[in-house]
Amino acid sequence: MENTSYIILAINPGSTSTKIAVFEDETPFITEKVSHSAEELKPFDRITDQFMFRKDLILNTLRTKNFNMKRLNAVVGRGGLIRPVESGTYVIDEYMLEDLKSGYYGEHASNLGGLLAYEIGKELGIPSFIVDPVVVDELESLARITGLPEIERRSIFHALNQKAVARKVASIIGKNYNELNIIVAHLGGGITVGAHKKGRVVDVNNGLDGEGPFSPERSGRLPVLDLVRMFVDRGMTYADVKKKIAGSGGLVAHLGTNDARTVRAMIEQGDERARLVFEAMAYQVAREIGACAATLEGQVDAIVLTGGLAYDEGFVNWIKRRVAFIARIYVFPGEDELEALAQGALRVLKGMEEAKRYAQFRERKEALTALTS
């Protein structure tokens, strides 16, 4: 039996903060979150331009903790916007670095996770990984089809946290994640609800592009013709539309805030409009969970509610009331992405799982393109 313990640095860059933690196996002994002001980030035109700023910050933070970097066995970063891949832990290779740097699949602060992990790992001569990026794609063929052949559904969701809490529930039940059917609702600034069928997310709403429930910042699913008419009448550009749907929608559009605590305070002060909108968001989450139950043909072992909104007991109860008949409900408020990153790296280091290689997916895609061109 392998008794070796491993020291792992986990890095999670966000749009306005950098979170890091050092773990011994699954136990963190250094955890830090450094916030970045708009003034600090103003000089950087692109996300990737922040690389040295973030790297120096990480190294200086660990230096102030008197941590010896040579103790590290691996570095793991938050996976960014790359080409669609299967779930798992990935070795960061030159192909991934190229796609992260180019921003071809989108620019997001999480793109820095792989870049930072690779550079720090390379300097120390240790492996670097990403785990379950947001582009994990395990959709069944049926789930990809839309009513227009020009448009195919895409899988973009909170894969890292969804997979982590699903595994946690499987452990509580006493079974392997790959043996169960679990519905996971990640309730954050964006909301995604996934149908996990025997270890694969066979359907999930793309919360970034406007599918599923509305959320604190996103509009969710909308009547298409009314949407098109509104944008045509107002002469809006693609950039205007994108901002309206994924940043200025949901609670922001209705109530002027993306903070559920503020909305709860409004409700407690007797604001009936705030209550109606907040409960409507819970209603749409419940409806999405019901849709996932249909995807799983009613064979559901558990429902999991996670993310920041799961701290609001009233919001959670609105959802429970509508879906409790489907399966037992587990609630894990918040999201511990650093822990999930460390666990993914640890599974590889301990030989419980084989690291995947991004190059395989890139080469496969290029081969398919060549065959169909």
VOMARFI-994817 format. One line per field, with one value per residue (C-alpha): x, y, z; residue in three letters. Coordinates in pm, 1 decimal. Example, Ala and Ser with C-alpha at 12.3 -4.5 7.8 and 13.67 -1.06 7.14 Angstrom:
# VOMARFI-994817
u = (1230.0, 1367.0) .
v = (-450.0, -106.0) .
w = (780.0, 714.0) .
rest = (Ala, Ser) .
//
This chain:
# VOMARFI-994817
u = (0.0, 136.4, 191.1, 389.1, 241.0, 261.0, 294.8, 86.3, 48.9, -297.9, -359.2, -699.1, -683.0, -1009.2, -1096.2, -1027.2, -830.8, -571.7, -636.5, -358.2, -320.5, -48.8, -172.9, -17.4, -228.7, -583.2, -502.6, -421.6, -161.2, -129.0, -435.1, -433.2, -661.7, -513.1, -757.5, -662.4, -800.0, -912.9, -619.5, -369.7, -509.8, -561.8, -215.9, -283.2, -464.0, -509.3, -554.4, -228.4, -42.9, -102.9, 120.1, 430.4, 220.0, 34.7, 343.4, 540.4, 242.7, 223.2, 593.9, 607.8, 305.0, 466.9, 795.5, 625.9, 496.1, 857.0, 755.9, 1037.8, 926.5, 1158.1, 918.3, 660.2, 586.5, 343.8, 165.3, -196.5, -385.2, -745.9, -823.4, -913.4, -1092.7, -935.1, -1083.0, -1350.2, -1199.7, -1304.9, -1314.6, -989.7, -649.6, -432.8, -58.4, 6.7, 180.0, 291.9, -39.1, -238.9, -2.9, -49.4, -429.0, -426.8, -195.9, -380.5, -721.6, -867.5, -1135.6, -1196.4, -1013.8, -1073.5, -863.3, -871.8, -650.3, -367.5, -403.6, -237.0, 25.0, 129.0, 128.4, 343.3, 602.4, 640.2, 653.0, 908.5, 1141.8, 1123.0, 1143.9, 809.5, 487.1, 210.7, -156.4, -502.0, -819.4, -1170.8, -1171.5, -1502.3, -1496.2, -1527.3, -1751.3, -1921.0, -2254.6, -2446.8, -2516.7, -2886.9, -2802.5, -2605.6, -2886.5, -3082.7, -3364.4, -3113.1, -2837.9, -2610.0, -2611.2, -2494.5, -2519.5, -2188.1, -2076.3, -1948.0, -2015.9, -1870.2, -1708.5, -1446.8, -1690.1, -1969.5, -1740.8, -1588.6, -1921.3, -2059.5, -1762.2, -1817.2, -2180.7, -2083.6, -1842.7, -2121.7, -2353.0, -2072.1, -2043.5, -1814.5, -1903.5, -1901.2, -2182.2, -2434.7, -2672.5, -2647.4, -2792.5, -2570.0, -2683.4, -2402.9, -2564.4, -2325.6, -2288.1, -2371.0, -2594.3, -2533.7, -2728.3, -2572.1, -2698.6, -2412.6, -2471.8, -2230.4, -1942.7, -2014.4, -2205.3, -2428.4, -2626.5, -2581.5, -2699.5, -2439.2, -2473.0, -2224.5, -2405.4, -2754.9, -2903.9, -3089.2, -3201.8, -3129.1, -2871.9, -2733.9, -2553.9, -2691.1, -3020.9, -3065.3, -3300.2, -3515.0, -3792.0, -3579.0, -3786.7, -3854.4, -3480.4, -3388.6, -3652.0, -3524.7, -3166.3, -3261.3, -3483.4, -3202.9, -2931.2, -2708.0, -2376.0, -2266.5, -2054.3, -2357.9, -2569.5, -2305.5, -2270.0, -2647.5, -2690.9, -2377.7, -2301.1, -2594.2, -2881.1, -3060.3, -3071.4, -2856.4, -3117.0, -3417.4, -3287.8, -2963.6, -2740.7, -2566.0, -2539.1, -2794.5, -2738.6, -2855.3, -3161.2, -3239.1, -3216.5, -3457.5, -3702.5, -3678.6, -3760.9, -4084.3, -3981.8, -4230.5, -4074.4, -3740.0, -3908.0, -4086.2, -3767.8, -3556.7, -3813.5, -3848.7, -3475.6, -3518.3, -3819.9, -3611.3, -3336.8, -3595.5, -3733.1, -3381.5, -3329.2, -3655.0, -3529.3, -3211.4, -3424.4, -3593.9, -3250.9, -3164.1, -3500.7, -3602.7, -3314.2, -3161.9, -2956.4, -2900.3, -2945.7, -2668.6, -2701.2, -2371.1, -2221.5, -2260.9, -2641.4, -2666.6, -2582.8, -2929.0, -3156.0, -3475.1, -3354.3, -3253.2, -3591.1, -3776.4, -3584.0, -3622.6, -3998.6, -4025.0, -3769.0, -3758.9, -3979.0, -3703.4, -3421.3, -3245.8, -3097.0, -2747.1, -2639.7, -2274.5, -2270.7, -1986.0, -1720.3, -1376.9, -1202.6, -853.5, -933.1, -1079.6, -764.0, -538.4, -750.9, -725.9, -346.2, -327.1, -524.3, -257.8, 40.3, -90.4, -154.6, -532.0, -587.5, -378.0, -306.2, -454.8, -275.3, -429.1, -237.0, -459.3, -771.8, -601.9, -471.4, -808.6, -987.4, -738.7, -776.3, -1157.1, -1133.9, -905.2, -1144.2, -1446.8, -1281.0) .
v = (0.0, 343.4, 553.2, 837.5, 1181.9, 1456.8, 1833.4, 2009.7, 2377.8, 2462.6, 2788.3, 2937.1, 3274.1, 3469.5, 3793.5, 4001.9, 3765.2, 3489.2, 3199.3, 2959.9, 2672.3, 2424.7, 2077.5, 1773.7, 1515.4, 1647.2, 1867.9, 2236.9, 2401.4, 2729.6, 2902.9, 3255.7, 3475.4, 3796.1, 4046.6, 4269.4, 4619.2, 4756.2, 4997.2, 4710.7, 4530.1, 4840.1, 4829.5, 4483.2, 4478.4, 4100.2, 3839.5, 3669.1, 3998.8, 3950.2, 3642.7, 3788.8, 4001.8, 3692.1, 3471.1, 3718.3, 3753.6, 3377.1, 3337.9, 3640.1, 3515.2, 3175.8, 3344.6, 3544.4, 3212.0, 3082.4, 2796.6, 2611.1, 2564.4, 2264.7, 2068.5, 2065.6, 1744.5, 1898.4, 2218.7, 2222.1, 2514.0, 2593.2, 2479.4, 2756.9, 2788.8, 2526.1, 2285.6, 2040.7, 1751.5, 1456.6, 1487.1, 1418.1, 1546.0, 1669.1, 1709.9, 2062.6, 2028.5, 2263.2, 2226.4, 2334.7, 2626.2, 2741.3, 2740.4, 2909.7, 3186.0, 3246.9, 3287.5, 3123.4, 2945.4, 3250.8, 3472.6, 3423.7, 3462.7, 3084.4, 3058.2, 3179.0, 2871.0, 2635.2, 2890.2, 2963.2, 2597.1, 2499.3, 2773.6, 2713.3, 2336.2, 2368.4, 2579.3, 2320.4, 2016.6, 1876.8, 1787.9, 2041.2, 1968.2, 2112.5, 1933.5, 1927.9, 2258.3, 2431.1, 2284.4, 1921.7, 1766.4, 1430.9, 1512.7, 1230.6, 1274.4, 1336.8, 1627.7, 1813.1, 1850.9, 2176.1, 2280.3, 2438.3, 2227.2, 2534.3, 2545.2, 2263.0, 2270.0, 2310.4, 2184.0, 2469.6, 2435.6, 2428.7, 2091.7, 2112.3, 2174.6, 1958.0, 1655.2, 1714.4, 1730.1, 1435.9, 1226.1, 1348.6, 1235.4, 900.6, 852.6, 934.3, 684.6, 428.0, 372.5, 475.7, 789.9, 577.1, 359.2, 634.9, 874.1, 1216.7, 1557.6, 1848.0, 2210.8, 2464.3, 2783.8, 3075.9, 3390.9, 3148.9, 2844.3, 2506.8, 2186.4, 1860.4, 1504.6, 1278.9, 930.6, 668.7, 918.6, 1118.9, 1447.1, 1342.6, 1667.7, 2010.3, 2360.9, 2598.5, 2873.5, 3099.0, 3115.8, 3164.9, 2821.5, 2712.1, 2915.2, 3283.7, 3358.4, 3654.5, 3782.2, 3589.3, 3601.3, 3227.2, 3082.5, 3346.3, 3353.3, 3366.3, 3588.5, 3843.0, 3848.8, 3899.9, 4171.1, 4361.9, 4361.5, 4458.3, 4742.0, 4876.6, 4833.3, 4637.5, 4478.8, 4123.0, 4259.1, 4447.1, 4132.6, 3920.7, 4167.1, 4194.1, 3816.2, 3714.1, 3987.6, 4226.5, 3976.1, 3792.0, 3955.4, 4243.4, 4330.1, 4285.4, 4417.0, 4601.1, 4362.7, 4028.5, 3971.9, 3723.8, 3859.9, 4201.2, 4044.5, 3853.9, 4179.5, 4342.9, 4056.6, 4083.6, 4454.4, 4362.4, 4400.1, 4169.8, 4223.6, 4100.6, 3793.9, 3712.4, 3739.5, 3541.6, 3263.8, 3258.6, 3186.1, 2893.8, 2776.4, 2769.3, 2571.8, 2317.5, 2291.5, 2226.6, 1954.4, 1795.3, 1801.5, 1621.8, 1360.0, 1295.5, 1267.6, 998.4, 824.5, 880.1, 671.4, 930.9, 834.1, 1185.3, 1556.5, 1796.1, 2171.3, 2359.7, 2704.9, 3037.0, 3056.3, 2730.8, 2934.4, 3092.7, 2850.8, 3003.1, 2972.1, 2610.8, 2530.5, 2669.6, 2421.5, 2131.1, 2173.9, 2110.0, 1831.4, 1634.3, 1366.0, 1280.2, 1173.3, 1256.1, 1606.6, 1693.2, 2054.1, 2167.4, 2549.5, 2731.0, 2573.4, 2450.1, 2452.7, 2451.4, 2127.2, 1979.3, 2073.3, 1914.8, 1598.5, 1565.7, 1593.6, 1357.4, 1084.5, 1086.6, 1106.5, 811.3, 603.9, 596.0, 758.5, 806.2, 1162.2, 1248.7, 1432.1, 1729.2, 1655.5, 1349.7, 1568.9, 1825.0, 1559.1, 1382.6, 1706.4, 1785.0, 1434.4, 1463.2, 1802.1, 1659.9, 1370.5, 1594.5, 1871.6) .
w = (0.0, -97.9, 217.5, 60.6, 117.5, -144.7, -119.0, -384.7, -474.7, -610.4, -800.5, -884.8, -1064.3, -1073.1, -1246.2, -933.4, -708.5, -696.9, -458.7, -366.2, -123.5, -34.6, 54.9, 214.0, 38.0, 95.8, 395.7, 333.8, 555.4, 365.3, 217.3, 81.9, -125.6, -264.8, -412.8, -707.1, -744.8, -1079.5, -1057.1, -1024.3, -1329.2, -1544.2, -1713.0, -1862.3, -2197.0, -2206.1, -1934.6, -2029.5, -1982.5, -1608.7, -1601.8, -1433.4, -1197.6, -1074.0, -1065.7, -855.5, -624.5, -569.4, -504.9, -272.2, -77.6, -21.8, 66.8, 342.9, 480.1, 489.5, 261.9, 86.4, -275.8, -309.8, -88.7, -368.3, -559.4, -809.1, -910.6, -1026.8, -1179.9, -1260.2, -1613.9, -1855.8, -2188.1, -2412.9, -2668.3, -2540.5, -2343.3, -2131.2, -1754.8, -1572.6, -1467.2, -1754.2, -1785.8, -1911.1, -2247.1, -2525.6, -2711.0, -2406.2, -2342.9, -2701.4, -2674.1, -2332.2, -2453.6, -2780.1, -2619.5, -2930.5, -2725.8, -2508.2, -2263.7, -1893.9, -1579.9, -1536.3, -1848.2, -1626.0, -1402.5, -1647.5, -1751.6, -1393.1, -1286.4, -1583.6, -1532.9, -1159.1, -1210.1, -1489.2, -1274.2, -995.6, -1224.3, -1104.7, -1290.8, -1352.4, -1413.1, -1465.8, -1349.8, -1499.7, -1690.9, -1767.4, -2119.2, -2005.5, -2271.0, -2205.8, -2370.3, -2531.4, -2903.6, -2840.1, -2611.5, -2880.5, -3134.8, -3160.6, -3393.1, -3630.0, -3787.8, -3792.4, -3411.1, -3183.9, -2804.7, -2624.0, -2284.4, -2066.5, -1695.5, -1344.6, -1408.7, -1133.9, -849.8, -992.6, -1022.9, -677.8, -491.1, -689.5, -574.8, -218.6, -223.9, -374.2, -82.4, 166.0, -4.9, 3.8, -369.4, -653.3, -849.1, -1164.8, -1025.7, -957.1, -1131.8, -966.6, -1052.0, -946.8, -943.0, -910.3, -784.2, -826.0, -1036.0, -1314.4, -1264.2, -1427.1, -1362.0, -1478.9, -1523.0, -1405.2, -1544.1, -1413.2, -1390.4, -1708.5, -1739.7, -2028.3, -2033.4, -1874.3, -1951.4, -2090.1, -1831.3, -2009.7, -2344.7, -2206.6, -2143.4, -1832.5, -1529.0, -1498.2, -1231.0, -1034.1, -1347.1, -1646.5, -1828.4, -1878.5, -2139.4, -2313.4, -2578.8, -2893.6, -3122.4, -2847.4, -2778.6, -3144.1, -3186.1, -2882.7, -3005.4, -3362.5, -3241.2, -3023.0, -3289.2, -3053.4, -3152.7, -3072.3, -2786.9, -2649.9, -2665.9, -2494.5, -2208.0, -2169.9, -2147.0, -1954.3, -1706.5, -1691.6, -1681.8, -1403.2, -1061.3, -1189.9, -1454.6, -1224.6, -893.2, -963.2, -766.3, -810.8, -434.9, -299.6, 52.6, -64.0, -224.3, 95.6, 292.2, 44.3, 95.1, 473.4, 440.6, 262.8, -102.4, -278.2, -621.4, -487.9, -339.8, -664.5, -874.6, -624.8, -599.4, -980.1, -1002.7, -759.8, -962.0, -1280.2, -1103.6, -987.9, -1341.2, -1476.7, -1214.7, -1330.2, -1688.9, -1579.6, -1404.3, -1739.7, -1904.6, -1648.0, -1711.7, -1349.6, -1216.1, -980.1, -674.9, -539.2, -602.6, -494.6, -441.9, -424.5, -488.5, -310.3, -337.1, -140.4, 171.8, 146.0, 331.9, 193.7, -165.4, -106.1, 50.3, -252.7, -469.0, -226.6, -213.3, -586.3, -638.0, -311.3, -470.3, -718.8, -486.3, -159.5, -160.2, -35.1, 19.6, 4.4, 18.4, -152.9, -367.2, -268.0, -602.7, -453.0, -270.8, -589.6, -782.1, -520.0, -513.6, -892.9, -883.9, -587.6, -765.8, -1037.4, -801.7, -597.8, -908.7, -859.3, -1198.2, -1510.6, -1622.0, -1959.4, -2237.5, -2410.8, -2730.2, -2788.0, -2813.2, -3033.1, -3272.0, -3276.2, -3365.7, -3642.1, -3785.7, -3788.6, -3958.2, -4226.9, -4292.1, -4333.4, -4537.4) .
rest = (Met, Glu, Asn, Thr, Ser, Tyr, Ile, Ile, Leu, Ala, Ile, Asn, Pro, Gly, Ser, Thr, Ser, Thr, Lys, Ile, Ala, Val, Phe, Glu, Asp, Glu, Thr, Pro, Phe, Ile, Thr, Glu, Lys, Val, Ser, His, Ser, Ala, Glu, Glu, Leu, Lys, Pro, Phe, Asp, Arg, Ile, Thr, Asp, Gln, Phe, Met, Phe, Arg, Lys, Asp, Leu, Ile, Leu, Asn, Thr, Leu, Arg, Thr, Lys, Asn, Phe, Asn, Met, Lys, Arg, Leu, Asn, Ala, Val, Val, Gly, Arg, Gly, Gly, Leu, Ile, Arg, Pro, Val, Glu, Ser, Gly, Thr, Tyr, Val, Ile, Asp, Glu, Tyr, Met, Leu, Glu, Asp, Leu, Lys, Ser, Gly, Tyr, Tyr, Gly, Glu, His, Ala, Ser, Asn, Leu, Gly, Gly, Leu, Leu, Ala, Tyr, Glu, Ile, Gly, Lys, Glu, Leu, Gly, Ile, Pro, Ser, Phe, Ile, Val, Asp, Pro, Val, Val, Val, Asp, Glu, Leu, Glu, Ser, Leu, Ala, Arg, Ile, Thr, Gly, Leu, Pro, Glu, Ile, Glu, Arg, Arg, Ser, Ile, Phe, His, Ala, Leu, Asn, Gln, Lys, Ala, Val, Ala, Arg, Lys, Val, Ala, Ser, Ile, Ile, Gly, Lys, Asn, Tyr, Asn, Glu, Leu, Asn, Ile, Ile, Val, Ala, His, Leu, Gly, Gly, Gly, Ile, Thr, Val, Gly, Ala, His, Lys, Lys, Gly, Arg, Val, Val, Asp, Val, Asn, Asn, Gly, Leu, Asp, Gly, Glu, Gly, Pro, Phe, Ser, Pro, Glu, Arg, Ser, Gly, Arg, Leu, Pro, Val, Leu, Asp, Leu, Val, Arg, Met, Phe, Val, Asp, Arg, Gly, Met, Thr, Tyr, Ala, Asp, Val, Lys, Lys, Lys, Ile, Ala, Gly, Ser, Gly, Gly, Leu, Val, Ala, His, Leu, Gly, Thr, Asn, Asp, Ala, Arg, Thr, Val, Arg, Ala, Met, Ile, Glu, Gln, Gly, Asp, Glu, Arg, Ala, Arg, Leu, Val, Phe, Glu, Ala, Met, Ala, Tyr, Gln, Val, Ala, Arg, Glu, Ile, Gly, Ala, Cys, Ala, Ala, Thr, Leu, Glu, Gly, Gln, Val, Asp, Ala, Ile, Val, Leu, Thr, Gly, Gly, Leu, Ala, Tyr, Asp, Glu, Gly, Phe, Val, Asn, Trp, Ile, Lys, Arg, Arg, Val, Ala, Phe, Ile, Ala, Arg, Ile, Tyr, Val, Phe, Pro, Gly, Glu, Asp, Glu, Leu, Glu, Ala, Leu, Ala, Gln, Gly, Ala, Leu, Arg, Val, Leu, Lys, Gly, Met, Glu, Glu, Ala, Lys, Arg, Tyr, Ala, Gln, Phe, Arg, Glu, Arg, Lys, Glu, Ala, Leu, Thr, Ala, Leu, Thr, Ser) .
//
